């Protein structure tokens, strides 16, 4: 229940943060209103909104109005979400072009959509139990490396036999036993290879306490990061997950230069166009992850979930690229395959940044 309530709180938080950066709607056209004085800035005006500061003419003082404001802020993002989501899902290029060309009041802005989708994605992941393991215990693995007598494996077998079938702890111990046996087998093979002089240099670093981490290429930084990962990998994985949540916006500036490279000789497309394209694209991918994780939690097999992602994600990228930039089929295809390579590169850079941030 805690994960569900935390997840719902995260979704509400994302909607409120997204609404905070969303531009206010323009004046609602209706019948002429009487002239009044704005309670906020003192401007005389006639209409539903003050033309100077944008405050509503009607000032509510009821508890029901507070509830309406809360629901409106969480669910509606100023009433634009229902117009934005269908275009984002099925006609993303049209949404991007219309927003770039000036239709701002009708749609949720890219950054607001991105913030909402990212918050919602991590909240849903928490609700359905998708998270990095934080209870990694390297002590048993290290002991197995240092002591090859098999006592650790024997102790694990005794603990497993003492538990009843179906006990969750039994499955955990069985996984741990397989890890220890795999490490013991590898170390045994390495010791044999050492005697014959056939041990490869990469295999000599199997000991978890001597693993090397090369993230930045700067020795003292990599040494500090590696030390923390070896001492407490569970904590570092937790920090990796938390930083992925906090610094997900880094994906936008990391991606823009690569998209710019695909259109560097086309002067009509500016960095702003690429920023809108990237931000809406990332928003859709987050919403896609949300949808697939919920379907998987509802009983859809993992294989079908992966297949749906393998179809939906590339298809969306292709359609988004083609219609956002008005490209021919050939121009879209070669840029599509270039984008797939760039996406992998951006994800690698983002992961390196998260590992680096986790070391401090």
Secondary structure, 3 states (H helix, E strand, C coil): CHHHHHHHHHHHHHHHHHHHHCCCCCCCCCCCCCEEECCCCCCEEECCECCCCCCECCCCCCHHHHHHHHHHHHHCCCCCHHHHHHHHHHCHHHHHHHHHCCCCCCCCCHHHHHHHHHHHHHHHHHHHCCCCCCCCCCHHHHHHHHCCCCHHHHHHHHHHHHCCCCCHHHHHHHHHHHHHHHHHHHHHHHHHHHHHCCCCCCHHHCCHHHCCCCCCCCHHHHHHHHHHHHHCHHHHHHHHHHHHHHCCCHHHHHHHHHHHHHCCCCCCCCHHHHHHHHHHHHHHHHHHHHHHHHHHHCCCCHHHHHHHHHHHHHHHHHHHHHHHHCCCHHHHHHHHHHHHHHHHHHHHHHHHHHHHHHCC
